[in-house]
C-alpha cells in the first residue's frame, strides 16, 4: 500500500513538472524590425536591376543522325540530371533531331537514352549536343 501511494505521488509530481515546463516554455519574442519601418504597399516593392525573374531557360537539344544502311527506330528519351524525363518519342537513327525545351534554370546536364545507348552531356550556352556513336574503348586492342 505504501509503494502504491509513493508511486502515485511520483506520477502526480512528474505531471506537474511537465505541465510547468509546457506552460512557461512559450515566450513571446520581440520582432527584429519595427512594423512601421516595413514597406507599406506592394507598389513600393522593387527588385534590383540585375535580378532575373525567370526560373527557366530555353535549352536546345540536338542529336546528330548516323548514316546507317538499315532503318533503325528506337525510343529517344531526354532527362535532366535528376532523372526527370522531359521528352520521349520515336526517332530514326539516320535522322537529325533538334528541339528547344524550357527547362528549370538549375538544370546543368541532360541525359539521352536511345535503346542501349545512354549519354550525359553538360549544357553549355543553352545548348547540348549528342550523337548515336558508341565509344567501345581500347580495352580489346593489343599493344
N, C-alpha and C positions, 0 to 999 in steps of 0.2 A: 504494500500500500504506500509506503514511504517513497519507493522508487518511482511509482506512477505519478505522485504529486511533484517530485523533483523534475521528472520528465515533462510534465505539463507546464510547470513554471519555466523550464528552459525553452519550450516551444513558444510560450507567450512572450518571453523576453526576446527571443530571436525575431519574431514577427514585429515586435515594437521597434527593434533596431532597424530592420529593413524598412518599415514604414517611415521612420525618421529620415533615413537616407533618401528615400524616394521623395518625400515632401520637401526637404530642404536642398536637394541637389539641383533643382531647376532655378537658375538665377538669370534674370533679365540682364543682357549686356547692352551697353550704350552703343549707338551707331557710330561708325568711324567718321562719317561726314554728316554734317547737319543737313536735314532735308531741304532747307531753304536754299542751299548752295547748288543743288542739282538742277539740271535743265528742266525748265517748266513745261515745255511743249515739244511735240515730235518735230515741228517745223524748225526748231533751233538746233537739232542734232545735225552734225556734219562729220563726214569721213575725210581723212586726209586725201590729198590729190593723188598719191601713189597707191591707194588702196584699190585692189582688183576685186570687183563684185562677183566675178564669175567663179563658179565652183566646178566647171567642167572645161575641157579643151577639145577642139576638133583634131582628131588623130587620123591620119591617112595610112591605111594598111595596104601594102602591095605584095603580091605573090607572083614571082616570075614563073611562067609556064615552062615546061620541059618538053623538048622535041622528042616525042616517042612515036614508034610505029604502030602501037596498039592503043586503042581507046581505053583510057583508064579514068573512071569516075569514082570518087570517094566523097565521103562527108568531110567538109572542111569546117573546123571548129576554131574559133578565136576566143581566148580567155585572158583575163587580167592575171597578174602575178599571184593574186589570192585565190585563183580558181573560179572566179565569176565569169560565166560564159556570156559573151555579148554578141556572138554571131555563130550560126550553124547553117550550112546549106551544101547542096551538091556542087562539086567543082570538077571540071575535066582537068587532068594533069597537064594537058597540052595547051591550055588557055591561060592567059594572064588574068590576074584578079586585082582590082583596085577599088577600095571603098573607104569613105570617110565616116568616122563614128564620133559621137560626143561621149567622151569618157571622163570620169571624175578626175580632177586635177592631181590627185595624189597617186594615180596610176603611173608607174615608171617603166613597166615592161609588159609585153604581150607574148602569149604562148600560142603557137599554131599547132594544131593536130590534124593530120591527114593520113588516115589509115594507121600504119605503124610508125609514121614519121611524126616526131614531136620536137619542135624547136622553140626556144625562148630568145627574144631579142629585146634590147633596151629601146625605148622611144627617144629619138634624137630629133630635135627641131620639129616636133609634132608629126614625125613620120617613123614608120617601122617597115622593114622590107624582109621578105622571106623568099625562099626558093624550094623546089622539091628535091634538090640534090642531097643525097645521103652520104655523109662522110663515113667511110668504112674504116679509117685509121690505117696505121702502118704495121700493126702487130703481126700480120701474116707474111710480111716481106722478109726475105732472108738477106743478111748483110753481104 
